[in-house]
């Protein structure tokens, strides 16, 4: 989504877009008797990023359907018809989910709109037999014919620009087309996001995931505030009880001791202090038990 939003004026979420991948071109000989070299494909890999997708190579703005946000040159161990390692240029594109695009998205997902064709320019078209640039010097070799057991074709050398790629009925490149229609993966829950953050230094979140994480953080803040209030209550209660049980320790010092304790330890400490207090302060006379020696009838009116 970060790459997609680099092309938008306002930030889009995963729910706003439909993403799919296409094979744009490869190093196989196409129906026109031409092929891209691997070096040309490497150049096109950079040139096609950000390019638009249209219908039938139409130059009308209303025929724009999608935009390319990522490309990758891939080889998978296969060989082309020349016995060389097969390479193909894969692209990822997005379109906005709108009512007007709904039918096109369904056709892509159903495999109806599948075949594609690229529009680009190259600085050299080289004959595979004599290596002449056909734009500068004509040769007698005919594409599709064999010369000394070698098939003749044109190599497209040094691409200078990539204009667009199009949905077409019959592409020149036999393997060009939509490889798989897909949706952006489902949004991760908060636990999955936190696991990803723990594993990696960098993580990209969608708008929805950011909102989920923000809600979770706010909820945790509320719980943390309630927990802090309860902890302060336990500390205050423990300090008050400790003033009776350990009068030789000042309130400030006892407060620091209590602050270092966990909530469970504070609860256990408070329980112990309450038991100690009940043993230190039995019920009785405020001024002590009366005895015959200290009993003074003249002060009887002041006896509590």
KANORRA-V836687 format. One record per pair of residues at least 24 apart in sequence whose ideal C-beta (glycine too) atoms are under 6 Angstrom apart, sorted by the first residue. I is the first residue (numbers start at 1). J is the second residue. D is the distance in Angstrom with one decimal. If there is no record, write none. Layout:
i & j & d
I & J & D
I & J & D
This chain:
i & j & d
1 & 206 & 5.5
2 & 204 & 5.2
3 & 69 & 4.6
3 & 70 & 5.9
4 & 69 & 5.1
4 & 94 & 5.2
7 & 67 & 5.8
13 & 206 & 5.8
13 & 207 & 4.2
13 & 208 & 5.9
14 & 184 & 3.8
14 & 206 & 5.0
17 & 94 & 4.6
18 & 95 & 5.3
18 & 97 & 5.5
18 & 105 & 5.0
19 & 94 & 5.0
19 & 184 & 5.8
20 & 108 & 5.8
20 & 178 & 5.9
20 & 181 & 4.6
21 & 90 & 6.0
21 & 92 & 5.0
21 & 179 & 5.1
21 & 180 & 5.8
22 & 91 & 5.4
22 & 116 & 5.2
22 & 178 & 5.1
23 & 88 & 5.2
23 & 90 & 5.7
23 & 175 & 5.7
23 & 176 & 5.4
23 & 179 & 5.6
24 & 89 & 4.7
24 & 91 & 5.2
24 & 118 & 5.2
24 & 165 & 5.5
25 & 89 & 5.3
25 & 118 & 5.3
25 & 173 & 5.2
25 & 176 & 5.9
26 & 88 & 3.9
26 & 175 & 5.6
27 & 80 & 5.9
27 & 87 & 4.9
28 & 80 & 4.7
29 & 153 & 4.9
30 & 172 & 4.5
30 & 173 & 4.7
31 & 172 & 5.0
32 & 172 & 4.8
33 & 143 & 3.3
33 & 144 & 5.3
33 & 153 & 5.0
34 & 154 & 4.5
34 & 156 & 5.8
35 & 153 & 5.9
36 & 156 & 5.0
37 & 155 & 5.6
38 & 87 & 5.2
40 & 156 & 5.6
40 & 159 & 5.4
41 & 73 & 5.5
41 & 87 & 5.6
41 & 89 & 5.2
42 & 73 & 6.0
43 & 159 & 4.7
44 & 89 & 5.8
44 & 159 & 5.2
44 & 162 & 5.9
45 & 71 & 4.9
45 & 73 & 4.8
45 & 89 & 5.9
47 & 162 & 3.7
48 & 91 & 5.9
48 & 162 & 4.7
51 & 162 & 5.5
51 & 164 & 5.6
52 & 164 & 5.2
53 & 93 & 5.4
53 & 165 & 5.6
54 & 164 & 5.2
54 & 166 & 5.1
55 & 167 & 5.5
56 & 166 & 5.8
56 & 168 & 5.8
57 & 119 & 5.7
57 & 166 & 4.8
65 & 95 & 5.9
66 & 93 & 4.1
66 & 95 & 4.2
68 & 93 & 4.9
108 & 178 & 5.9
108 & 181 & 4.8
109 & 181 & 4.2
113 & 167 & 5.2
114 & 177 & 4.5
114 & 178 & 4.7
115 & 168 & 5.6
115 & 171 & 4.6
115 & 177 & 4.5
116 & 165 & 5.4
116 & 171 & 5.9
116 & 176 & 4.8
116 & 177 & 5.1
117 & 166 & 5.3
117 & 168 & 4.5
117 & 171 & 4.4
118 & 165 & 4.8
119 & 163 & 4.1
119 & 164 & 4.9
120 & 159 & 5.4
120 & 162 & 4.5
121 & 160 & 5.2
121 & 161 & 4.8
122 & 156 & 4.6
122 & 157 & 6.0
122 & 158 & 5.9
122 & 159 & 5.0
123 & 158 & 4.4
123 & 160 & 5.4
124 & 157 & 3.9
124 & 158 & 5.5
125 & 154 & 5.0
126 & 155 & 4.5
126 & 157 & 5.4
128 & 152 & 5.9
128 & 153 & 4.9
128 & 155 & 5.9
190 & 216 & 4.6
231 & 263 & 5.7
234 & 266 & 4.2
237 & 270 & 5.8
238 & 269 & 5.6
238 & 270 & 4.9
241 & 273 & 3.7
241 & 277 & 5.7
242 & 273 & 5.9
244 & 277 & 5.3
245 & 273 & 5.3
245 & 276 & 4.6
